[in-house]
Amino acid sequence: MKKDLKVGTSRIKFYFCRYMMKNMGKRKVTLQDIANAMHLTPSAVSKALNDHPRMSDDTKAAVKKMAKKLNYKPNQLAAALRSGRSKLIGVVVPAVDFSFFSSVIKGIEETVMEAGYRVLLAQSGNSEQKEQEVVETLLDARVDGLIVSIGSDIEDFSHLQRVKEQQIPLILFDRVLKDFGVSTVELDDFKGAYEAVTHLINQGCRRIAHLAGSPHLELYANRIAGYKAALSDAAIAVREDYILNSELLVEDGRNCMEKLLRLPIEERPDALFCASDFSAVGALQILRKNKICVPKEIKIVGFSNENFTLYLEPAISTVDQASIEMGHCAGKLILRQLRQESESFVPQRVVLEPTLIIRNSSKSDTD
């Protein structure tokens, strides 16, 4: 009799589970559904799923198996409200179609996912209003921390100040703010620019123009400073009309190059140091249009090591920004801050080494 009862009970559970699995697609499975299927309380199911020490290993395994069968998905918002942690990290970048930023994001994800966190990604499009909006949206989503690369058009940083005031961990990378009181991951942009311009000087160039970014951003100010220092150390006068500021997009590169070509032939630059690979591509297009040979007549070095630079003709020399390593560092910093008490937090500054990659766009004829 007991055997029959056991068999009967097993059959009831089997058909009950099959019925639930068939109909759960119509709505989200809850803890109550798992509890009903296993004749447990929702509280017991919750404890088993969260590896409560008072639950036996057999019960934990059985509950997790049932949850998988029923395709149970935890309510992340409810879990966040209970624990005070969403296990979400917000990442804000100007654009994801730059291989530099996509590589940094990859590095961040690789690091934080190992610690059980997921990434929520947002693009600012370099717009001040949009960056403020996406930061607010991520905060509304109850992210545990934010990793941000500031847009080039941002001058009002009150949204980031509010993040600090709410004591939400904030890491800035690449495009950072000086003395803002948060941890940062940066490239040694001064050194990257200095090495790029020194390379052009060593190739025999003396009239070196600079397609520069927004000087109010720390990284572009450092690249301008590195450019000027390299010229000064080589006893070459800095010409302010050779420094053209823009957003460094392809179209900006075209416009800047056209402006430089309007100079008298004897004053035209014999080299370009571009603070972005995209502006370098625009400049190259105009030089081709005007049948000016690169690198014979004008040499070019870009910055960022975007994927396309290797496949152009000629391939563009550039400065690699250690993007994957930058992402790993940003991820480690946010995890470290999440583990620390706010009273003991001390901002850290990580500065990575640039690597000059020399290709055909900047080599002299003798190379």
HUSULBEL-V328696 format. One record per backbone hydrogen bond with DSSP energy under -0.5 kcal/mol. CO is the residue of the C=O (numbers start at 1). NH is the residue of the N-H. If there is no record, write none. Layout:
CO;NH  CO;NH
//
This chain:
1;5  2;6  3;7  4;8  5;9  6;10  7;11  8;12  9;13  10;14  11;15  12;16  13;17  14;18  15;19  16;20  17;21  18;22  19;23  20;24  23;26  24;27  30;34  31;35  32;36  33;37  34;38  35;39  35;40  36;39  41;45  42;46  43;47  44;48  45;49  46;50  47;52  48;51  52;55  56;60  57;61  58;62  59;63  60;64  61;65  62;66  63;67  64;68  65;69  66;70  67;72  68;71  74;76  75;79  76;80  77;81  78;82  79;83  80;84  87;118  88;144  88;145  89;120  90;147  91;122  92;149  93;124  94;125  97;99  98;102  99;103  100;104  101;105  102;106  103;107  104;108  105;109  106;110  107;111  108;112  109;113  110;114  111;115  112;115  112;117  113;116  118;89  119;121  120;91  122;93  124;127  126;153  127;131  128;132  129;133  130;134  131;135  132;136  133;137  134;138  135;139  136;140  137;141  138;143  139;142  144;169  145;90  146;171  147;92  148;150  148;173  151;154  155;157  157;161  158;162  159;163  160;164  161;165  162;166  163;168  164;167  167;169  169;146  170;183  171;148  172;185  173;175  174;176  175;150  176;218  177;180  183;172  184;350  185;174  186;352  187;189  188;192  189;193  190;194  191;195  192;196  193;197  194;198  195;199  196;200  197;201  198;202  199;203  200;205  201;204  206;208  207;209  207;270  207;271  209;273  210;212  210;244  211;275  212;246  214;217  217;221  218;222  219;223  220;224  221;225  222;226  223;227  224;228  225;229  226;230  227;231  228;232  229;233  230;234  231;234  231;236  232;235  235;237  237;239  238;240  239;242  240;243  242;210  242;244  243;245  244;212  248;279  249;253  250;254  251;255  252;256  253;257  254;258  255;259  256;260  257;261  258;262  259;262  260;263  264;267  264;268  265;268  270;299  271;209  272;274  272;301  273;211  276;280  277;281  278;282  279;283  280;284  281;285  282;286  283;287  284;288  285;289  286;290  287;292  288;291  291;293  293;297  293;298  299;272  300;317  301;274  303;277  304;321  306;309  307;310  308;311  308;312  309;312  309;316  315;361  317;302  318;320  318;357  319;304  320;355  322;326  323;327  324;328  325;329  326;330  327;331  328;332  329;333  330;334  331;335  332;336  333;337  334;338  335;339  336;340  341;344  341;345  342;345  348;184  348;350  349;351  350;186  350;352  352;188  355;320  356;358  357;318  357;359  359;362  360;363  361;300  364;367
//
